[in-house]
Amino acid sequence: MASSLPILSLQEIVKEPLSQIPDSYKIVDEQELPVLCNMSFMPTVPIIDMKRLVMEESTDYELEKLHLACKEWGPFQLVNHGVSSSLVEKLKAEIEEFFKLPLEVKTKYQRKQRFFEGNGQTQVRLS
């Protein structure tokens, strides 16, 4: 079963002198890395078409694609969603501004343990 472990941000780590590098930031030898896929075949992030999700004749197929994308991948690209490119660009700018904030301010939005929403990193441990 997988469990999530909080990972200290680099801003938190550099506040105090370190006697050693945290394991989650250590560089590993290439031979220690698990083989995730055949490098000759690089999978692409699934693309889900919002228009097809609401079209009666293709809803089942697109819902199955969405289900598999969530189950097997997690992230996916959503197209034909109707959100204007100017709004997407505004969101990107807001995200950039958030990450420029001081750590003390971002800490107010810290991800709570056992939750996936909020600021911060998570390390998944398989057990």
Sequence and secondary structure as in RCSB ss.txt:
>XXXX:A:sequence
MASSLPILSLQEIVKEPLSQIPDSYKIVDEQELPVLCNMSFMPTVPIIDMKRLVMEESTDYELEKLHLACKEWGP
FQLVNHGVSSSLVEKLKAEIEEFFKLPLEVKTKYQRKQRFFEGNGQTQVRLS
>XXXX:A:secstr
 EEEEEE  HHHHTTS  SS  GGG    GGGS   S TTS     EEEHHHHH TTTHHHHHHHHHHIIIIIS 
 EEES    HHHHHHHHHHHHHHHHS HHHHGGGB  TT   SBSEEEEEE 
